[in-house]
Amino acid sequence: MDQNFSANLRRLRKQKGLTQEQLADAVGVSAQAVSKWEQNGFPDTPLLSAIADSLDVSIDALFGREQEGVPDIFDQVLQYLLSFPEENRIHQAFDLCWVMCEMVFGPTYHQPLEKYHIDASDERYAQTILETGFLQARLNHTQQYFFLMPEPENGYDELLSYSERYVQFFSILASPDTLRALYFLLESNAPSAPVDLFFTKQTLAHVLSIDDAHAQQIIDQLLSVSLIAKASLDTGSKQEPIYTYIPNCTFVAFLTITHTLLSPPNYYCLQLNHRYNPFFRNATYRNTPDAGKKDSD
């Protein structure tokens, strides 16, 4: 019974559009208590009425004795994906993302799933820009991605304000051979490899056919933006600096969006622009080290 209660509470709270903190405030308990209930806990009996009232349901509904609202779509999606072999789930998940993308536009744009399996000449691109966020999706024979980003409460500037660190990062990528070095590291490291690949400046110099001084310059640049990490190897006679790249998918995602910037689609399969405010609104580009000096000149 406790497990049924936990699942029903989680479902009904999400249908109501409440966070765990909001439900906790309404009932008069801590958010940790609500979290415990939804994991496999059970509230004190006197709290059941307050919980039901906060969710606009009956106490019977909390125990699954009534059919309230729509089924839990989150559990349905989970069970749907788990029904496929692990090697096929990422493709099924992408199909679901594309359906969600089309549903944002409205049901008139919906196409059967079998149409998503495209040939080499096909291209689909979707972009929805709203005041509350945006999504972008691309589907062709070589590039398939889905990017959904709700707008933070204080705007995109809250996370993405102008920073000299961005200038530093792009300057480093533009330095000769630095991008080649990153490709080498991405090809040499696997996320699930039992041991990370360590390399020296001599390794990098050999692979890229550059001198040791230039290899060290690249290493110092990558260290400055935390793209690699430094360690030390005890050879017995001395401590030798070694380096490693911790592999993840972030740089691949960065290159994918860069590719779309450099090679935008020739047409839009789906496009919806309902945004009347700019993405950046706080003029953070004025907050540079030289800004005050220029204003005083």
C-alpha positions in Angstrom: 0.0 0.0 0.0 2.8 2.4 0.8 4.3 1.9 -2.6 1.0 2.6 -4.3 0.6 5.7 -2.1 4.1 7.0 -3.0 3.5 6.5 -6.8 0.1 8.1 -6.6 1.3 11.1 -4.6 4.1 11.8 -7.0 1.7 11.5 -10.0 -1.0 13.7 -8.5 1.5 16.3 -7.4 2.9 16.6 -10.9 -0.6 16.8 -12.4 -1.3 19.6 -10.0 1.8 21.4 -11.1 3.3 21.6 -7.6 6.9 21.1 -6.6 7.7 19.1 -3.5 8.5 22.4 -1.7 5.1 23.9 -2.6 3.2 20.8 -1.4 5.2 20.8 1.8 4.3 24.4 2.5 0.7 23.7 1.8 0.6 20.7 4.2 2.9 22.3 6.8 5.9 19.9 6.6 9.4 19.9 5.2 10.2 19.2 1.6 12.3 16.3 2.8 9.2 14.8 4.2 7.4 15.0 0.9 10.4 13.5 -0.8 10.4 10.6 1.7 6.7 10.0 1.1 7.3 9.8 -2.7 10.2 7.4 -2.4 8.4 4.8 -0.2 7.3 6.5 2.9 4.0 7.3 4.5 2.7 10.4 6.3 1.0 10.5 9.6 -2.6 9.7 9.2 -3.9 13.2 10.3 -1.9 14.7 7.4 -3.8 12.7 4.7 -6.8 15.2 4.6 -4.4 18.2 4.2 -2.5 16.4 1.4 -5.7 15.5 -0.4 -7.1 19.0 -0.1 -3.8 20.5 -1.4 -4.0 18.3 -4.5 -7.8 18.8 -5.0 -8.4 15.0 -4.8 -10.0 12.6 -2.3 -8.1 10.5 0.2 -9.2 7.4 -1.8 -7.4 8.9 -4.8 -4.1 9.0 -2.9 -4.3 5.2 -2.5 -5.3 4.6 -6.1 -8.9 3.7 -5.3 -10.2 6.3 -7.8 -9.1 7.2 -11.3 -8.2 10.9 -11.1 -6.9 12.9 -14.0 -4.7 11.3 -16.7 -2.3 8.4 -16.4 1.2 9.2 -15.2 2.9 10.0 -18.5 6.4 9.9 -16.9 5.9 6.2 -15.9 4.4 5.4 -19.3 7.4 6.8 -21.1 9.8 5.0 -18.8 8.1 1.7 -19.3 8.0 2.3 -23.1 11.7 2.9 -23.3 12.5 0.0 -21.0 10.6 -2.3 -23.4 13.4 -1.9 -26.0 16.8 -3.4 -25.9 19.4 -1.1 -24.4 21.2 -0.5 -27.7 17.9 0.8 -29.3 16.7 3.1 -26.5 18.6 6.2 -27.6 16.9 6.1 -31.0 13.5 5.5 -29.5 14.1 8.4 -27.1 15.0 10.6 -30.1 11.7 9.7 -31.8 9.8 10.7 -28.6 11.7 14.0 -28.6 10.7 14.7 -32.2 7.1 13.9 -31.4 7.3 16.4 -28.4 8.8 18.9 -30.7 6.0 18.6 -33.2 3.4 18.7 -30.5 4.6 22.1 -29.4 3.5 23.4 -32.8 0.2 21.6 -32.6 -1.3 18.3 -33.7 -1.6 19.4 -37.3 2.1 19.0 -37.7 2.3 15.5 -36.4 3.7 12.8 -38.7 3.7 9.0 -38.2 6.9 7.7 -36.5 7.9 5.7 -39.6 8.5 9.0 -41.4 11.3 9.8 -39.0 13.5 7.1 -40.6 15.0 9.2 -43.4 17.3 8.6 -46.3 20.5 10.4 -47.1 18.7 13.1 -49.1 16.2 14.1 -46.4 16.5 16.9 -43.8 14.3 18.0 -41.0 14.9 21.0 -38.8 12.7 22.4 -36.1 12.9 25.6 -34.1 10.5 26.9 -31.6 11.2 30.2 -29.9 8.9 31.3 -27.0 9.0 33.8 -24.2 9.5 30.8 -21.8 12.4 29.2 -23.7 13.3 27.5 -26.9 13.9 24.2 -28.5 15.9 23.2 -31.6 16.0 19.8 -33.3 17.8 18.6 -36.4 17.3 15.2 -38.1 19.2 14.1 -41.1 21.3 11.1 -42.1 24.4 12.4 -40.3 23.2 14.8 -37.6 20.4 14.1 -35.1 20.0 16.1 -31.9 17.4 17.7 -29.7 18.0 20.7 -27.6 15.4 22.1 -25.2 16.2 25.0 -22.9 13.6 26.7 -20.7 14.4 30.3 -19.8 15.7 30.8 -16.2 13.6 33.0 -14.0 16.1 35.9 -14.3 16.8 35.4 -18.0 19.5 33.7 -19.9 21.9 36.4 -18.7 21.8 34.7 -15.3 24.0 31.9 -16.6 25.3 33.2 -19.9 26.3 36.8 -19.2 29.2 38.2 -21.1 32.5 37.0 -19.6 36.1 37.5 -20.5 36.4 33.8 -19.8 34.5 33.2 -23.0 36.9 35.5 -24.8 39.8 33.4 -23.4 38.1 30.1 -24.3 37.5 31.1 -27.9 40.9 32.6 -28.2 42.4 29.3 -27.1 40.4 27.3 -29.6 41.6 29.7 -32.3 45.2 29.1 -31.4 47.1 27.0 -34.0 46.9 23.2 -33.3 44.8 23.5 -30.1 41.7 22.2 -31.7 43.7 19.4 -33.3 44.9 18.5 -29.8 41.4 18.3 -28.5 40.4 16.0 -31.4 43.4 13.8 -30.5 42.3 13.6 -26.9 38.7 12.8 -27.8 39.8 10.0 -30.1 42.2 8.6 -27.5 39.8 8.6 -24.5 36.6 6.6 -24.0 34.2 7.6 -21.2 33.9 4.0 -19.9 37.6 3.1 -20.3 39.0 1.4 -17.2 42.0 3.8 -17.1 42.2 7.4 -18.3 44.9 8.2 -20.9 47.7 10.2 -19.5 50.1 12.0 -21.8 53.2 14.3 -21.7 54.1 17.3 -23.7 56.4 15.0 -25.7 53.4 12.8 -26.6 51.4 15.8 -27.8 54.4 17.1 -29.8 54.9 13.8 -31.5 51.3 13.2 -32.4 50.8 16.7 -33.8 54.3 17.0 -35.3 55.1 20.2 -33.4 57.9 21.2 -31.1 57.9 20.6 -27.3 57.6 24.4 -26.6 54.4 24.7 -28.7 53.0 21.5 -27.1 53.6 22.9 -23.7 51.8 26.2 -24.7 48.8 24.2 -25.8 48.8 22.2 -22.6 49.0 25.4 -20.5 46.1 26.9 -22.4 43.9 23.8 -22.0 44.7 23.8 -18.3 43.7 27.4 -17.9 40.1 26.6 -19.0 40.0 23.2 -17.2 39.7 21.1 -20.3 42.5 18.9 -19.1 43.9 18.0 -15.6 47.5 17.8 -14.4 49.1 15.1 -12.4 52.6 14.0 -11.6 54.5 10.8 -12.4 57.3 9.6 -10.0 60.0 8.1 -12.3 62.3 7.4 -9.4 64.8 10.1 -10.2 62.3 13.0 -10.7 58.7 14.1 -10.7 57.5 14.4 -14.3 54.3 16.3 -15.1 51.6 14.3 -17.0 48.2 15.3 -18.1 44.8 13.8 -18.8 41.6 14.6 -20.5 38.5 13.5 -18.7 36.1 12.4 -21.5 32.5 13.4 -21.6 30.0 14.4 -24.3 30.0 18.2 -23.6 32.6 19.1 -26.3 30.8 16.9 -28.8 27.6 18.8 -28.1 29.5 22.1 -28.4 30.9 21.1 -31.8 27.4 19.9 -32.9 25.9 23.3 -32.2 28.9 25.0 -33.8 28.3 22.9 -37.0 24.7 24.1 -37.1 25.9 27.7 -36.8 28.4 27.3 -39.6 26.1 25.1 -41.8 22.5 26.2 -41.1 19.7 24.3 -42.8 18.5 25.7 -46.1 14.9 25.6 -44.9 12.8 24.9 -41.8 10.6 21.9 -41.5 9.0 23.4 -38.5 9.4 27.0 -37.2 7.5 28.9 -34.6 8.7 32.3 -33.3 6.6 33.8 -30.6 9.2 35.7 -28.7 9.1 39.5 -28.4 12.0 40.0 -26.0 15.7 39.6 -26.8 17.5 36.6 -25.4 20.0 38.9 -23.5 18.6 42.0 -21.9 21.1 43.2 -19.2 23.9 44.6 -21.4 26.4 42.5 -19.6 28.8 43.1 -22.5 29.4 46.6 -21.0 30.9 45.0 -17.9 34.4 44.6 -19.3 37.7 45.6 -17.7 38.0 48.5 -20.2 34.4 49.7 -20.0 34.9 52.1 -17.2 38.0 53.5 -18.8 36.2 54.1 -22.0 33.3 55.9 -20.3 35.7 58.2 -18.5 37.7 59.1 -21.6 
